[in-house]
């Protein structure tokens, strides 16, 4: 039997749902074996589109969680649920996630946006005449640039800048982020902005005693399975955990 302080006694809560286009089930399933092999007892809570994450208001359970993995896009959150989530992180739980499952989760809550520190704004895509109305309209080749801070951080150390063809997030953010990687939107003839715009692509954030990790790459399974993205997410999950 493991002691309460041993790694094998840690608990991970996976909260997934919202917009199905982000494959919340499939992307989180890709990391469940990794969590279990690193000693986490994993509980999964599915949140249907239009529903709220009730588990965050469970005051008996949530304080026992060491890591919360969230991929829950464009749903809403109730005040008591947000209070539970933020309180758990402030007390030392980690919060980790990728793409819209964490950076575009609860648009109804400015307090959540303050907590996470970065909010999806747009993913500018192909030229208008090339668009077909599918998700691929926004799949653009771009570079994830590791910052100087990122080269020294355990999540991204040893990684070089890498290329992706997927949604490139334009993020509204504050300067309390510890930015490990950025990505820069180019200026194309059809775009209204007149100079390149750089957004954080991978960041961390200290909140009370807890840690927050966000990777904006992670649109669908094929992106979280990219070797660079998977490395970042796996390291981020372990780094964030209590």
Secondary structure per residue as TSV (DSSP state, phi and psi in degrees):
chain	resnum	aa	ss	phi	psi
A	1	X	-	360.0	134.6
A	2	X	-	-80.1	152.4
A	3	X	-	-78.1	161.4
A	4	X	T	-60.3	-23.1
A	5	X	T	-97.0	-1.4
A	6	X	S	-79.6	151.0
A	7	X	G	-56.5	-31.3
A	8	X	G	-72.5	-7.7
A	9	X	G	-97.9	3.5
A	10	X	E	-74.8	151.0
A	11	X	E	-113.2	134.8
A	12	X	E	-118.3	133.0
A	13	X	E	-110.4	122.9
A	14	X	E	-105.2	117.5
A	15	X	E	-112.2	116.0
A	16	X	E	-137.8	146.6
A	17	X	E	157.0	-152.5
A	18	X	E	78.2	-144.8
A	19	X	-	-61.6	124.4
A	20	X	G	-71.5	-18.2
A	21	X	G	-61.3	-21.3
A	22	X	G	-90.4	6.8
A	23	X	-	47.8	58.4
A	24	X	H	-61.7	-33.7
A	25	X	H	-72.9	-50.7
A	26	X	H	-64.4	-41.4
A	27	X	H	-69.1	-40.1
A	28	X	H	-70.7	-36.3
A	29	X	H	-57.8	-30.0
A	30	X	H	-64.2	-20.4
A	31	X	H	-111.0	-5.6
A	32	X	H	-62.3	-44.9
A	33	X	H	-60.3	-36.4
A	34	X	H	-62.8	-45.2
A	35	X	H	-62.7	-45.3
A	36	X	H	-64.3	-37.9
A	37	X	H	-70.7	-17.7
A	38	X	T	-99.6	19.4
A	39	X	T	88.6	15.1
A	40	X	E	-93.2	135.9
A	41	X	E	-84.4	117.2
A	42	X	E	-104.4	130.9
A	43	X	E	-117.0	133.7
A	44	X	E	-112.5	129.5
A	45	X	E	-119.6	118.5
A	46	X	E	-92.1	132.7
A	47	X	E	-117.5	105.4
A	48	X	-	-62.8	155.0
A	49	X	T	-52.7	133.4
A	50	X	T	87.8	-6.6
A	51	X	-	-99.5	173.4
A	52	X	B	-118.8	157.1
A	53	X	-	-80.0	83.4
A	54	X	G	-59.7	-29.2
A	55	X	G	-61.0	-26.7
A	56	X	G	-67.1	-18.5
A	57	X	G	-94.4	6.2
A	58	X	-	-82.0	93.6
A	59	X	T	-70.6	-16.7
A	60	X	T	-82.6	-34.1
A	61	X	T	-94.7	-46.4
A	62	X	G	-58.9	-38.4
A	63	X	G	-62.1	-14.9
A	64	X	G	-88.4	-4.2
A	65	X	-	-86.7	136.6
A	66	X	S	-97.1	-24.8
A	67	X	E	-146.4	129.1
A	68	X	E	-110.9	120.4
A	69	X	E	-107.2	118.2
A	70	X	E	-120.6	127.9
A	71	X	E	-137.0	93.8
A	72	X	E	-145.2	93.4
A	73	X	E	-93.3	131.7
A	74	X	S	59.4	27.0
A	75	X	B	-91.4	-176.1
A	76	X	B	-112.5	166.9
A	77	X	-	-137.2	139.4
A	78	X	-	-85.9	154.7
A	79	X	H	-55.8	-40.5
A	80	X	H	-69.6	-30.3
A	81	X	H	-70.3	-43.9
A	82	X	H	-63.9	-40.7
A	83	X	H	-58.9	-41.5
A	84	X	H	-66.1	-43.0
A	85	X	H	-63.5	-51.5
A	86	X	H	-64.0	-40.8
A	87	X	H	-62.0	-38.3
A	88	X	H	-64.7	-42.4
A	89	X	H	-69.0	-42.4
A	90	X	H	-59.8	-29.2
A	91	X	T	-85.8	-4.8
A	92	X	T	126.8	-7.9
A	93	X	-	-69.1	150.6
A	94	X	E	-93.4	150.9
A	95	X	E	-126.7	129.0
A	96	X	E	-141.4	149.4
A	97	X	E	-176.0	-179.2
A	98	X	E	-140.2	151.2
A	99	X	T	54.9	-144.8
A	100	X	H	-68.3	-12.8
A	101	X	H	-69.9	-14.2
A	102	X	H	-130.8	-31.9
A	103	X	H	-95.7	1.9
A	104	X	T	-147.3	49.0
A	105	X	S	-90.3	-58.1
A	106	X	B	-127.1	79.9
A	107	X	T	-65.1	-16.1
A	108	X	T	-79.2	-3.8
A	109	X	-	-127.2	107.6
A	110	X	H	-66.7	-28.9
A	111	X	H	-66.1	-35.7
A	112	X	H	-65.8	-41.8
A	113	X	H	-62.5	-39.3
A	114	X	H	-62.2	-41.3
A	115	X	H	-63.3	-45.9
A	116	X	H	-80.4	-36.6
A	117	X	-	89.3	-8.5
A	118	X	E	-149.0	135.3
A	119	X	E	-128.3	128.5
A	120	X	E	-52.9	131.0
A	121	X	E	-113.5	-41.0
A	122	X	E	-166.4	163.7
A	123	X	-	-136.2	79.0
A	124	X	-	-52.2	140.8
A	125	X	-	-122.9	-148.3
A	126	X	S	-69.7	168.9
A	127	X	-	-58.9	143.4
A	128	X	G	-51.2	-37.9
A	129	X	G	-73.3	-11.1
A	130	X	G	-96.4	-5.1
A	131	X	-	-84.3	145.0
A	132	X	-	-120.7	-0.8
A	133	X	S	90.9	5.4
A	134	X	S	-100.7	167.9
A	135	X	G	-55.8	-34.0
A	136	X	G	-62.9	-12.9
A	137	X	G	-57.4	-26.4
A	138	X	G	-107.3	12.0
A	139	X	-	-87.5	109.7
A	140	X	E	-125.8	139.9
A	141	X	E	-67.5	132.4
A	142	X	E	-157.5	169.2
A	143	X	E	-111.0	137.5
A	144	X	E	-97.8	114.6
A	145	X	E	-100.4	118.3
A	146	X	E	-72.3	131.4
A	147	X	-	-81.1	171.0
A	148	X	H	-60.8	-41.7
A	149	X	H	-63.4	-37.7
A	150	X	H	-65.2	-31.8
A	151	X	H	-68.0	-17.7
A	152	X	H	-105.2	-5.8
A	153	X	S	-91.0	142.7
A	154	X	T	-61.6	-21.7
A	155	X	T	-73.8	-36.7
A	156	X	T	-122.5	1.7
A	157	X	T	-62.2	141.4
A	158	X	T	83.6	-8.1
A	159	X	-	-92.2	142.6
A	160	X	-	-96.0	166.3
A	161	X	-	-52.3	144.8
A	162	X	E	-139.4	159.0
A	163	X	E	-103.5	143.2
A	164	X	E	-136.1	154.7
A	165	X	E	-122.1	98.0
A	166	X	E	-168.5	-170.3
A	167	X	-	-65.5	132.8
A	168	X	-	-106.7	108.6
A	169	X	-	-76.3	128.4
A	170	X	E	-91.6	119.8
A	171	X	E	-118.0	131.4
A	172	X	E	-86.5	130.8
A	173	X	E	-151.6	168.9
A	174	X	-	-116.0	175.8
A	175	X	T	-95.0	15.4
A	176	X	T	-87.3	-0.8
A	177	X	S	-74.8	144.1
A	178	X	E	-97.8	103.5
A	179	X	E	-89.1	118.8
A	180	X	E	-95.4	-23.4
A	181	X	E	-155.1	151.8
A	182	X	E	-127.8	168.8
A	183	X	E	-143.5	145.5
A	184	X	E	-117.4	122.0
A	185	X	E	-73.9	127.4
A	186	X	-	-75.6	170.5
A	187	X	-	-102.6	117.2
A	188	X	-	-109.8	159.0
A	189	X	T	-57.2	-28.5
A	190	X	T	-91.2	-2.1
A	191	X	-	-91.3	148.4
A	192	X	S	-82.6	-17.0
A	193	X	-	-82.7	154.4
A	194	X	-	-114.7	3.0
A	195	X	S	-147.9	157.5
A	196	X	-	-59.9	148.0
A	197	X	E	-124.3	122.8
A	198	X	E	-101.9	131.2
A	199	X	E	-122.0	151.7
A	200	X	E	-65.0	137.9
A	201	X	E	-110.6	-31.4
A	202	X	E	-137.4	127.5
A	203	X	E	-147.1	162.9
A	204	X	E	-126.7	167.9
A	205	X	E	-158.6	129.8
A	206	X	E	-91.5	128.3
A	207	X	E	-133.5	105.0
A	208	X	T	62.5	-129.9
A	209	X	T	-88.3	-4.7
A	210	X	E	-101.8	167.1
A	211	X	E	-119.6	142.4
A	212	X	E	-118.0	136.9
A	213	X	E	-128.8	132.5
A	214	X	E	-133.7	130.5
A	215	X	E	-118.3	118.1
A	216	X	S	-73.4	-30.5
A	217	X	-	-65.1	137.0
A	218	X	-	148.2	28.3
A	219	X	S	-57.8	-45.0
A	220	X	S	-147.3	-179.1
A	221	X	H	-55.8	-43.5
A	222	X	H	-63.4	-22.9
A	223	X	H	-84.7	-43.3
A	224	X	H	-66.8	-20.4
A	225	X	T	-87.4	-7.4
A	226	X	S	-56.6	133.4
A	227	X	H	-55.6	-40.0
A	228	X	H	-68.5	-44.9
A	229	X	H	-66.0	-43.1
A	230	X	H	-62.1	-41.6
A	231	X	H	-59.4	-45.9
A	232	X	H	-61.2	-46.5
A	233	X	H	-66.7	-45.5
A	234	X	H	-59.9	-45.2
A	235	X	H	-65.2	-38.0
A	236	X	H	-65.0	-38.3
A	237	X	H	-61.9	-45.9
A	238	X	H	-69.5	-38.6
A	239	X	H	-63.4	-40.4
A	240	X	H	-73.3	-30.2
A	241	X	-	-61.0	146.4
A	242	X	-	-54.2	360.0
